[in-house]
Amino acid sequence: MIKHNNPWLYIAGAYRAKTEWEVHLNINDAREAAIEGWKRGYSVFCPHLNSQFMGGAVDDSEFLKAGLDMVTKCQAIYMLPGWQDSEGAVRERKVAKTLDLPIYYSLDELPNLRGK
């Protein structure tokens, strides 16, 4: 089994939106946060990128359940701005709180594990 030493960071925030353009913007916001997480020394799970533009492939509840499961495998969670408006992100945060994971609400709060 391959082991890594970097803690897993989960990116939580709105995915769904009224228009495809807004979905694209949500995915891009999550992608930018994920890149920053990688730069700061985390292994990042970004569900936005894992299921981007797969709407209709399976019921949305399948993606939401998988996201909740992934939160349990991470060591921290980053909440994108506007997370409060996302049913999935609210539920992901609740799981993170139950597990007593560190919850970050801005990139300024997210520790840089690389020490730079």
C-alpha positions in Angstrom: 0.0 0.0 0.0 1.3 3.5 -0.9 1.3 5.9 2.0 1.5 9.7 1.8 2.2 12.1 4.6 0.1 15.0 3.5 -3.2 15.5 5.4 -6.3 15.4 3.2 -8.2 18.7 2.7 -11.8 18.6 1.5 -13.1 21.5 -0.5 -16.8 22.2 0.3 -19.1 24.7 -1.4 -21.9 25.2 -3.9 -21.8 23.2 -7.1 -25.3 23.4 -8.5 -26.6 26.7 -9.8 -29.4 28.2 -11.9 -27.3 28.3 -15.1 -24.5 26.2 -16.6 -22.3 29.3 -16.5 -22.8 29.6 -12.7 -22.0 25.9 -12.3 -18.8 26.6 -14.3 -17.9 29.5 -11.9 -18.6 27.3 -8.9 -16.3 24.6 -10.2 -13.6 27.2 -11.0 -13.8 28.7 -7.5 -13.4 25.2 -6.0 -10.5 24.5 -8.4 -8.7 27.6 -7.4 -9.0 26.7 -3.7 -7.8 23.2 -4.4 -4.7 24.5 -6.2 -4.0 26.7 -3.2 -4.4 23.7 -0.9 -2.0 21.6 -2.9 0.5 24.5 -2.9 0.2 24.6 0.9 1.1 21.0 1.3 -2.3 19.2 1.5 -3.5 16.3 -0.6 -6.8 17.8 -1.8 -10.2 16.2 -2.5 -12.3 18.5 -4.5 -15.7 17.0 -5.3 -16.4 19.7 -7.8 -13.6 18.4 -10.0 -14.5 14.8 -9.3 -18.0 15.1 -10.8 -17.8 18.2 -13.0 -20.5 18.4 -15.6 -21.8 14.8 -14.8 -25.3 16.1 -14.0 -27.8 13.4 -15.0 -25.3 10.6 -15.0 -26.7 9.5 -11.6 -29.1 11.1 -9.2 -27.5 14.1 -7.4 -28.0 12.3 -4.1 -25.3 9.9 -5.2 -22.7 12.6 -5.5 -23.8 14.1 -2.2 -23.5 10.8 -0.4 -20.1 10.2 -1.8 -19.0 13.7 -0.7 -20.1 13.0 2.8 -18.2 9.8 2.9 -15.1 11.6 1.6 -15.3 14.1 4.4 -14.8 11.3 6.8 -11.5 10.4 5.2 -10.1 13.9 5.3 -8.2 15.6 8.1 -9.5 19.2 7.4 -12.2 21.0 5.4 -12.2 24.3 3.6 -15.5 26.1 3.2 -15.8 28.1 0.0 -17.4 31.6 0.3 -21.2 31.2 0.1 -21.1 27.6 1.5 -24.1 28.5 3.6 -26.3 28.5 0.5 -25.3 24.9 -0.5 -27.3 22.1 1.0 -24.4 19.7 0.4 -21.8 22.0 1.9 -23.9 22.5 5.0 -24.2 18.8 5.4 -20.4 18.3 4.8 -19.6 20.9 7.4 -21.9 19.2 9.9 -20.0 15.9 9.4 -16.7 17.7 9.8 -17.9 19.3 13.0 -19.0 15.8 14.3 -15.6 14.5 13.6 -13.9 17.6 15.2 -12.0 18.3 12.0 -10.4 21.8 11.6 -12.8 23.9 9.5 -11.3 26.8 7.5 -13.4 29.6 6.1 -10.8 31.6 4.3 -7.5 30.9 2.6 -5.9 33.3 5.1 -6.8 30.8 7.8 -5.5 27.7 6.0 -2.1 26.8 7.4 0.8 26.5 5.0 2.3 23.1 5.8 5.3 23.7 3.6 6.5 26.5 6.0 7.0 29.0 3.2 
